[in-house]
Amino acid sequence: MSDHVYKVIELVGSSTESTDEAIRTAIERASKTLKHINWFQVVETRGHIQDGKVAHFQVVLKVGFRLED
């Protein structure tokens, strides 16, 4: 088994539905252009309030992907 090196980037996903959907949106979009995504870490959660209700969720993620040999 060889050693691996990972690169970490930060993404911000958003959704009007939920924080889970915001995470999925970010990961699915990133996976279209990044190979070997292996893990994510939620580092911040925030939202937008409109008329006294949550209108939008935003989730900041650190995403790790393995660099190719």
mmCIF file as gemmi writes it, N, C-alpha and C atoms, coordinates in Angstrom:
data_model
loop_
_atom_site.group_PDB
_atom_site.id
_atom_site.type_symbol
_atom_site.label_atom_id
_atom_site.label_alt_id
_atom_site.label_comp_id
_atom_site.label_asym_id
_atom_site.label_entity_id
_atom_site.label_seq_id
_atom_site.pdbx_PDB_ins_code
_atom_site.Cartn_x
_atom_site.Cartn_y
_atom_site.Cartn_z
_atom_site.occupancy
_atom_site.B_iso_or_equiv
_atom_site.pdbx_formal_charge
_atom_site.auth_seq_id
_atom_site.auth_asym_id
_atom_site.pdbx_PDB_model_num
ATOM 1 N N . MET Axp A 1 ? 0.843 -1.187 0 1 0 ? 1 A 1
ATOM 2 C CA . MET Axp A 1 ? 0 0 0 1 0 ? 1 A 1
ATOM 3 C C . MET Axp A 1 ? 0.88 1.238 0 1 0 ? 1 A 1
ATOM 4 N N . SER Axp A 2 ? 0.603 2.158 -0.902 1 0 ? 2 A 1
ATOM 5 C CA . SER Axp A 2 ? 1.421 3.364 -0.988 1 0 ? 2 A 1
ATOM 6 C C . SER Axp A 2 ? 0.857 4.455 -0.092 1 0 ? 2 A 1
ATOM 7 N N . ASP Axp A 3 ? 1.715 5.399 0.248 1 0 ? 3 A 1
ATOM 8 C CA . ASP Axp A 3 ? 1.278 6.562 1.02 1 0 ? 3 A 1
ATOM 9 C C . ASP Axp A 3 ? 0.535 7.517 0.099 1 0 ? 3 A 1
ATOM 10 N N . HIS Axp A 4 ? -0.411 8.25 0.652 1 0 ? 4 A 1
ATOM 11 C CA . HIS Axp A 4 ? -1.197 9.187 -0.135 1 0 ? 4 A 1
ATOM 12 C C . HIS Axp A 4 ? -0.978 10.605 0.364 1 0 ? 4 A 1
ATOM 13 N N . VAL Axp A 5 ? -1.155 11.547 -0.547 1 0 ? 5 A 1
ATOM 14 C CA . VAL Axp A 5 ? -1.105 12.969 -0.209 1 0 ? 5 A 1
ATOM 15 C C . VAL Axp A 5 ? -2.448 13.564 -0.608 1 0 ? 5 A 1
ATOM 16 N N . TYR Axp A 6 ? -2.99 14.378 0.281 1 0 ? 6 A 1
ATOM 17 C CA . TYR Axp A 6 ? -4.296 14.983 0.048 1 0 ? 6 A 1
ATOM 18 C C . TYR Axp A 6 ? -4.184 16.497 -0.056 1 0 ? 6 A 1
ATOM 19 N N . LYS Axp A 7 ? -5.015 17.081 -0.854 1 0 ? 7 A 1
ATOM 20 C CA . LYS Axp A 7 ? -5.161 18.526 -0.932 1 0 ? 7 A 1
ATOM 21 C C . LYS Axp A 7 ? -6.491 18.867 -0.275 1 0 ? 7 A 1
ATOM 22 N N . VAL Axp A 8 ? -6.528 19.962 0.456 1 0 ? 8 A 1
ATOM 23 C CA . VAL Axp A 8 ? -7.749 20.395 1.125 1 0 ? 8 A 1
ATOM 24 C C . VAL Axp A 8 ? -8.176 21.729 0.537 1 0 ? 8 A 1
ATOM 25 N N . ILE Axp A 9 ? -9.451 21.814 0.155 1 0 ? 9 A 1
ATOM 26 C CA . ILE Axp A 9 ? -10.014 23.063 -0.344 1 0 ? 9 A 1
ATOM 27 C C . ILE Axp A 9 ? -11.241 23.408 0.484 1 0 ? 9 A 1
ATOM 28 N N . GLU Axp A 10 ? -11.683 24.625 0.355 1 0 ? 10 A 1
ATOM 29 C CA . GLU Axp A 10 ? -12.875 25.059 1.07 1 0 ? 10 A 1
ATOM 30 C C . GLU Axp A 10 ? -13.989 25.326 0.065 1 0 ? 10 A 1
ATOM 31 N N . LEU Axp A 11 ? -15.17 24.837 0.375 1 0 ? 11 A 1
ATOM 32 C CA . LEU Axp A 11 ? -16.354 25.038 -0.458 1 0 ? 11 A 1
ATOM 33 C C . LEU Axp A 11 ? -17.469 25.632 0.388 1 0 ? 11 A 1
ATOM 34 N N . VAL Axp A 12 ? -18.375 26.335 -0.261 1 0 ? 12 A 1
ATOM 35 C CA . VAL Axp A 12 ? -19.584 26.811 0.401 1 0 ? 12 A 1
ATOM 36 C C . VAL Axp A 12 ? -20.766 26.298 -0.4 1 0 ? 12 A 1
ATOM 37 N N . GLY Axp A 13 ? -21.57 25.452 0.241 1 0 ? 13 A 1
ATOM 38 C CA . GLY Axp A 13 ? -22.781 24.94 -0.383 1 0 ? 13 A 1
ATOM 39 C C . GLY Axp A 13 ? -23.98 25.698 0.15 1 0 ? 13 A 1
ATOM 40 N N . SER Axp A 14 ? -25.008 25.829 -0.665 1 0 ? 14 A 1
ATOM 41 C CA . SER Axp A 14 ? -26.206 26.533 -0.208 1 0 ? 14 A 1
ATOM 42 C C . SER Axp A 14 ? -27.454 25.785 -0.658 1 0 ? 14 A 1
ATOM 43 N N . SER Axp A 15 ? -28.534 26.012 0.102 1 0 ? 15 A 1
ATOM 44 C CA . SER Axp A 15 ? -29.802 25.366 -0.193 1 0 ? 15 A 1
ATOM 45 C C . SER Axp A 15 ? -30.921 26.118 0.506 1 0 ? 15 A 1
ATOM 46 N N . THR Axp A 16 ? -32.091 26.1 -0.111 1 0 ? 16 A 1
ATOM 47 C CA . THR Axp A 16 ? -33.273 26.648 0.551 1 0 ? 16 A 1
ATOM 48 C C . THR Axp A 16 ? -33.956 25.581 1.398 1 0 ? 16 A 1
ATOM 49 N N . GLU Axp A 17 ? -33.516 24.323 1.282 1 0 ? 17 A 1
ATOM 50 C CA . GLU Axp A 17 ? -34.158 23.196 1.955 1 0 ? 17 A 1
ATOM 51 C C . GLU Axp A 17 ? -33.569 22.884 3.33 1 0 ? 17 A 1
ATOM 52 N N . SER Axp A 18 ? -32.231 22.655 3.389 1 0 ? 18 A 1
ATOM 53 C CA . SER Axp A 18 ? -31.611 22.199 4.638 1 0 ? 18 A 1
ATOM 54 C C . SER Axp A 18 ? -30.094 22.292 4.563 1 0 ? 18 A 1
ATOM 55 N N . THR Axp A 19 ? -29.455 22.133 5.716 1 0 ? 19 A 1
ATOM 56 C CA . THR Axp A 19 ? -27.99 22.096 5.736 1 0 ? 19 A 1
ATOM 57 C C . THR Axp A 19 ? -27.485 20.831 5.053 1 0 ? 19 A 1
ATOM 58 N N . ASP Axp A 20 ? -28.184 19.711 5.235 1 0 ? 20 A 1
ATOM 59 C CA . ASP Axp A 20 ? -27.789 18.471 4.554 1 0 ? 20 A 1
ATOM 60 C C . ASP Axp A 20 ? -27.793 18.648 3.043 1 0 ? 20 A 1
ATOM 61 N N . GLU Axp A 21 ? -28.811 19.302 2.535 1 0 ? 21 A 1
ATOM 62 C CA . GLU Axp A 21 ? -28.889 19.536 1.09 1 0 ? 21 A 1
ATOM 63 C C . GLU Axp A 21 ? -27.784 20.484 0.634 1 0 ? 21 A 1
ATOM 64 N N . ALA Axp A 22 ? -27.424 21.454 1.449 1 0 ? 22 A 1
ATOM 65 C CA . ALA Axp A 22 ? -26.322 22.368 1.116 1 0 ? 22 A 1
ATOM 66 C C . ALA Axp A 22 ? -25.011 21.598 1.009 1 0 ? 22 A 1
ATOM 67 N N . ILE Axp A 23 ? -24.791 20.648 1.919 1 0 ? 23 A 1
ATOM 68 C CA . ILE Axp A 23 ? -23.584 19.811 1.867 1 0 ? 23 A 1
ATOM 69 C C . ILE Axp A 23 ? -23.588 18.976 0.593 1 0 ? 23 A 1
ATOM 70 N N . ARG Axp A 24 ? -24.703 18.333 0.319 1 0 ? 24 A 1
ATOM 71 C CA . ARG Axp A 24 ? -24.795 17.484 -0.885 1 0 ? 24 A 1
ATOM 72 C C . ARG Axp A 24 ? -24.584 18.295 -2.163 1 0 ? 24 A 1
ATOM 73 N N . THR Axp A 25 ? -25.143 19.483 -2.207 1 0 ? 25 A 1
ATOM 74 C CA . THR Axp A 25 ? -24.973 20.356 -3.371 1 0 ? 25 A 1
ATOM 75 C C . THR Axp A 25 ? -23.494 20.662 -3.612 1 0 ? 25 A 1
ATOM 76 N N . ALA Axp A 26 ? -22.781 21.02 -2.555 1 0 ? 26 A 1
ATOM 77 C CA . ALA Axp A 26 ? -21.36 21.353 -2.686 1 0 ? 26 A 1
ATOM 78 C C . ALA Axp A 26 ? -20.54 20.153 -3.134 1 0 ? 26 A 1
ATOM 79 N N . ILE Axp A 27 ? -20.765 19.001 -2.519 1 0 ? 27 A 1
ATOM 80 C CA . ILE Axp A 27 ? -19.998 17.795 -2.859 1 0 ? 27 A 1
ATOM 81 C C . ILE Axp A 27 ? -20.299 17.327 -4.282 1 0 ? 27 A 1
ATOM 82 N N . GLU Axp A 28 ? -21.56 17.308 -4.644 1 0 ? 28 A 1
ATOM 83 C CA . GLU Axp A 28 ? -21.922 16.854 -5.989 1 0 ? 28 A 1
ATOM 84 C C . GLU Axp A 28 ? -21.349 17.765 -7.066 1 0 ? 28 A 1
ATOM 85 N N . ARG Axp A 29 ? -21.38 19.063 -6.822 1 0 ? 29 A 1
ATOM 86 C CA . ARG Axp A 29 ? -20.824 19.997 -7.814 1 0 ? 29 A 1
ATOM 87 C C . ARG Axp A 29 ? -19.312 19.847 -7.901 1 0 ? 29 A 1
ATOM 88 N N . ALA Axp A 30 ? -18.63 19.756 -6.763 1 0 ? 30 A 1
ATOM 89 C CA . ALA Axp A 30 ? -17.169 19.616 -6.76 1 0 ? 30 A 1
ATOM 90 C C . ALA Axp A 30 ? -16.739 18.316 -7.43 1 0 ? 30 A 1
ATOM 91 N N . SER Axp A 31 ? -17.51 17.26 -7.269 1 0 ? 31 A 1
ATOM 92 C CA . SER Axp A 31 ? -17.135 15.966 -7.841 1 0 ? 31 A 1
ATOM 93 C C . SER Axp A 31 ? -17.192 15.956 -9.369 1 0 ? 31 A 1
ATOM 94 N N . LYS Axp A 32 ? -17.792 16.97 -9.964 1 0 ? 32 A 1
ATOM 95 C CA . LYS Axp A 32 ? -17.814 17.061 -11.43 1 0 ? 32 A 1
ATOM 96 C C . LYS Axp A 32 ? -16.447 17.463 -11.988 1 0 ? 32 A 1
ATOM 97 N N . THR Axp A 33 ? -15.626 18.138 -11.164 1 0 ? 33 A 1
ATOM 98 C CA . THR Axp A 33 ? -14.327 18.597 -11.658 1 0 ? 33 A 1
ATOM 99 C C . THR Axp A 33 ? -13.144 18.094 -10.84 1 0 ? 33 A 1
ATOM 100 N N . LEU Axp A 34 ? -13.387 17.538 -9.664 1 0 ? 34 A 1
ATOM 101 C CA . LEU Axp A 34 ? -12.306 17.009 -8.829 1 0 ? 34 A 1
ATOM 102 C C . LEU Axp A 34 ? -12.396 15.494 -8.759 1 0 ? 34 A 1
ATOM 103 N N . LYS Axp A 35 ? -11.252 14.839 -8.845 1 0 ? 35 A 1
ATOM 104 C CA . LYS Axp A 35 ? -11.196 13.388 -8.722 1 0 ? 35 A 1
ATOM 105 C C . LYS Axp A 35 ? -10.784 13.018 -7.297 1 0 ? 35 A 1
ATOM 106 N N . HIS Axp A 36 ? -11.161 11.849 -6.89 1 0 ? 36 A 1
ATOM 107 C CA . HIS Axp A 36 ? -10.696 11.249 -5.638 1 0 ? 36 A 1
ATOM 108 C C . HIS Axp A 36 ? -11.085 12.025 -4.386 1 0 ? 36 A 1
ATOM 109 N N . ILE Axp A 37 ? -12.276 12.624 -4.371 1 0 ? 37 A 1
ATOM 110 C CA . ILE Axp A 37 ? -12.743 13.276 -3.141 1 0 ? 37 A 1
ATOM 111 C C . ILE Axp A 37 ? -12.989 12.175 -2.116 1 0 ? 37 A 1
ATOM 112 N N . ASN Axp A 38 ? -12.36 12.322 -0.937 1 0 ? 38 A 1
ATOM 113 C CA . ASN Axp A 38 ? -12.442 11.271 0.071 1 0 ? 38 A 1
ATOM 114 C C . ASN Axp A 38 ? -13.176 11.649 1.343 1 0 ? 38 A 1
ATOM 115 N N . TRP Axp A 39 ? -13.174 12.909 1.705 1 0 ? 39 A 1
ATOM 116 C CA . TRP Axp A 39 ? -13.784 13.286 2.973 1 0 ? 39 A 1
ATOM 117 C C . TRP Axp A 39 ? -14.171 14.754 2.975 1 0 ? 39 A 1
ATOM 118 N N . PHE Axp A 40 ? -15.023 15.115 3.937 1 0 ? 40 A 1
ATOM 119 C CA . PHE Axp A 40 ? -15.364 16.519 4.146 1 0 ? 40 A 1
ATOM 120 C C . PHE Axp A 40 ? -15.535 16.783 5.627 1 0 ? 40 A 1
ATOM 121 N N . GLN Axp A 41 ? -15.393 18.038 5.994 1 0 ? 41 A 1
ATOM 122 C CA . GLN Axp A 41 ? -15.576 18.487 7.373 1 0 ? 41 A 1
ATOM 123 C C . GLN Axp A 41 ? -16.381 19.779 7.342 1 0 ? 41 A 1
ATOM 124 N N . VAL Axp A 42 ? -17.473 19.836 8.069 1 0 ? 42 A 1
ATOM 125 C CA . VAL Axp A 42 ? -18.263 21.061 8.167 1 0 ? 42 A 1
ATOM 126 C C . VAL Axp A 42 ? -17.561 21.984 9.153 1 0 ? 42 A 1
ATOM 127 N N . VAL Axp A 43 ? -17.203 23.185 8.693 1 0 ? 43 A 1
ATOM 128 C CA . VAL Axp A 43 ? -16.489 24.123 9.568 1 0 ? 43 A 1
ATOM 129 C C . VAL Axp A 43 ? -17.34 25.321 9.963 1 0 ? 43 A 1
ATOM 130 N N . GLU Axp A 44 ? -18.428 25.541 9.245 1 0 ? 44 A 1
ATOM 131 C CA . GLU Axp A 44 ? -19.291 26.67 9.588 1 0 ? 44 A 1
ATOM 132 C C . GLU Axp A 44 ? -20.682 26.447 8.997 1 0 ? 44 A 1
ATOM 133 N N . THR Axp A 45 ? -21.68 26.829 9.745 1 0 ? 45 A 1
ATOM 134 C CA . THR Axp A 45 ? -23.059 26.775 9.259 1 0 ? 45 A 1
ATOM 135 C C . THR Axp A 45 ? -23.682 28.136 9.496 1 0 ? 45 A 1
ATOM 136 N N . ARG Axp A 46 ? -24.345 28.65 8.481 1 0 ? 46 A 1
ATOM 137 C CA . ARG Axp A 46 ? -25.004 29.944 8.624 1 0 ? 46 A 1
ATOM 138 C C . ARG Axp A 46 ? -26.223 29.975 7.715 1 0 ? 46 A 1
ATOM 139 N N . GLY Axp A 47 ? -27.002 31.012 7.845 1 0 ? 47 A 1
ATOM 140 C CA . GLY Axp A 47 ? -28.192 31.103 7.022 1 0 ? 47 A 1
ATOM 141 C C . GLY Axp A 47 ? -28.646 32.532 6.838 1 0 ? 47 A 1
ATOM 142 N N . HIS Axp A 48 ? -29.647 32.669 6.017 1 0 ? 48 A 1
ATOM 143 C CA . HIS Axp A 48 ? -30.233 33.961 5.697 1 0 ? 48 A 1
ATOM 144 C C . HIS Axp A 48 ? -31.674 33.952 6.194 1 0 ? 48 A 1
ATOM 145 N N . ILE Axp A 49 ? -32.055 35.001 6.894 1 0 ? 49 A 1
ATOM 146 C CA . ILE Axp A 49 ? -33.409 35.107 7.428 1 0 ? 49 A 1
ATOM 147 C C . ILE Axp A 49 ? -34.178 36.147 6.633 1 0 ? 49 A 1
ATOM 148 N N . GLN Axp A 50 ? -35.39 35.787 6.266 1 0 ? 50 A 1
ATOM 149 C CA . GLN Axp A 50 ? -36.251 36.697 5.518 1 0 ? 50 A 1
ATOM 150 C C . GLN Axp A 50 ? -37.662 36.611 6.086 1 0 ? 50 A 1
ATOM 151 N N . ASP Axp A 51 ? -38.223 37.744 6.439 1 0 ? 51 A 1
ATOM 152 C CA . ASP Axp A 51 ? -39.573 37.798 7.013 1 0 ? 51 A 1
ATOM 153 C C . ASP Axp A 51 ? -39.728 36.898 8.235 1 0 ? 51 A 1
ATOM 154 N N . GLY Axp A 52 ? -38.68 36.85 9.068 1 0 ? 52 A 1
ATOM 155 C CA . GLY Axp A 52 ? -38.731 36.077 10.302 1 0 ? 52 A 1
ATOM 156 C C . GLY Axp A 52 ? -38.596 34.58 10.138 1 0 ? 52 A 1
ATOM 157 N N . LYS Axp A 53 ? -38.24 34.111 8.922 1 0 ? 53 A 1
ATOM 158 C CA . LYS Axp A 53 ? -38.087 32.682 8.654 1 0 ? 53 A 1
ATOM 159 C C . LYS Axp A 53 ? -36.746 32.418 7.985 1 0 ? 53 A 1
ATOM 160 N N . VAL Axp A 54 ? -36.247 31.212 8.172 1 0 ? 54 A 1
ATOM 161 C CA . VAL Axp A 54 ? -35.01 30.819 7.495 1 0 ? 54 A 1
ATOM 162 C C . VAL Axp A 54 ? -35.303 30.688 6.008 1 0 ? 54 A 1
ATOM 163 N N . ALA Axp A 55 ? -34.596 31.472 5.218 1 0 ? 55 A 1
ATOM 164 C CA . ALA Axp A 55 ? -34.823 31.467 3.774 1 0 ? 55 A 1
ATOM 165 C C . ALA Axp A 55 ? -33.756 30.674 3.023 1 0 ? 55 A 1
ATOM 166 N N . HIS Axp A 56 ? -32.561 30.575 3.61 1 0 ? 56 A 1
ATOM 167 C CA . HIS Axp A 56 ? -31.447 29.956 2.909 1 0 ? 56 A 1
ATOM 168 C C . HIS Axp A 56 ? -30.441 29.43 3.918 1 0 ? 56 A 1
ATOM 169 N N . PHE Axp A 57 ? -29.895 28.256 3.657 1 0 ? 57 A 1
ATOM 170 C CA . PHE Axp A 57 ? -28.842 27.671 4.479 1 0 ? 57 A 1
ATOM 171 C C . PHE Axp A 57 ? -27.527 27.732 3.711 1 0 ? 57 A 1
ATOM 172 N N . GLN Axp A 58 ? -26.43 28.034 4.413 1 0 ? 58 A 1
ATOM 173 C CA . GLN Axp A 58 ? -25.09 27.975 3.832 1 0 ? 58 A 1
ATOM 174 C C . GLN Axp A 58 ? -24.216 27.148 4.754 1 0 ? 58 A 1
ATOM 175 N N . VAL Axp A 59 ? -23.412 26.264 4.158 1 0 ? 59 A 1
ATOM 176 C CA . VAL Axp A 59 ? -22.504 25.425 4.917 1 0 ? 59 A 1
ATOM 177 C C . VAL Axp A 59 ? -21.12 25.534 4.309 1 0 ? 59 A 1
ATOM 178 N N . VAL Axp A 60 ? -20.133 25.874 5.142 1 0 ? 60 A 1
ATOM 179 C CA . VAL Axp A 60 ? -18.74 25.942 4.711 1 0 ? 60 A 1
ATOM 180 C C . VAL Axp A 60 ? -18.112 24.588 5.012 1 0 ? 60 A 1
ATOM 181 N N . LEU Axp A 61 ? -17.49 23.997 3.996 1 0 ? 61 A 1
ATOM 182 C CA . LEU Axp A 61 ? -16.874 22.675 4.115 1 0 ? 61 A 1
ATOM 183 C C . LEU Axp A 61 ? -15.408 22.73 3.779 1 0 ? 61 A 1
ATOM 184 N N . LYS Axp A 62 ? -14.62 21.937 4.472 1 0 ? 62 A 1
ATOM 185 C CA . LYS Axp A 62 ? -13.274 21.601 4.024 1 0 ? 62 A 1
ATOM 186 C C . LYS Axp A 62 ? -13.417 20.248 3.353 1 0 ? 62 A 1
ATOM 187 N N . VAL Axp A 63 ? -12.882 20.128 2.166 1 0 ? 63 A 1
ATOM 188 C CA . VAL Axp A 63 ? -12.992 18.892 1.385 1 0 ? 63 A 1
ATOM 189 C C . VAL Axp A 63 ? -11.599 18.415 1.053 1 0 ? 63 A 1
ATOM 190 N N . GLY Axp A 64 ? -11.34 17.125 1.319 1 0 ? 64 A 1
ATOM 191 C CA . GLY Axp A 64 ? -10.031 16.543 1.009 1 0 ? 64 A 1
ATOM 192 C C . GLY Axp A 64 ? -10.117 15.612 -0.17 1 0 ? 64 A 1
ATOM 193 N N . PHE Axp A 65 ? -9.165 15.773 -1.079 1 0 ? 65 A 1
ATOM 194 C CA . PHE Axp A 65 ? -9.106 14.836 -2.203 1 0 ? 65 A 1
ATOM 195 C C . PHE Axp A 65 ? -7.66 14.382 -2.399 1 0 ? 65 A 1
ATOM 196 N N . ARG Axp A 66 ? -7.525 13.122 -2.785 1 0 ? 66 A 1
ATOM 197 C CA . ARG Axp A 66 ? -6.214 12.506 -2.95 1 0 ? 66 A 1
ATOM 198 C C . ARG Axp A 66 ? -5.569 12.957 -4.247 1 0 ? 66 A 1
ATOM 199 N N . LEU Axp A 67 ? -4.326 13.376 -4.16 1 0 ? 67 A 1
ATOM 200 C CA . LEU Axp A 67 ? -3.586 13.749 -5.359 1 0 ? 67 A 1
ATOM 201 C C . LEU Axp A 67 ? -3.15 12.495 -6.097 1 0 ? 67 A 1
ATOM 202 N N . GLU Axp A 68 ? -3.209 12.547 -7.409 1 0 ? 68 A 1
ATOM 203 C CA . GLU Axp A 68 ? -2.791 11.411 -8.218 1 0 ? 68 A 1
ATOM 204 C C . GLU Axp A 68 ? -1.28 11.27 -8.185 1 0 ? 68 A 1
ATOM 205 N N . ASP Axp A 69 ? -0.825 10.028 -8.301 1 0 ? 69 A 1
ATOM 206 C CA . ASP Axp A 69 ? 0.63 9.757 -8.313 1 0 ? 69 A 1
ATOM 207 C C . ASP Axp A 69 ? 1.241 10.185 -9.616 1 0 ? 69 A 1
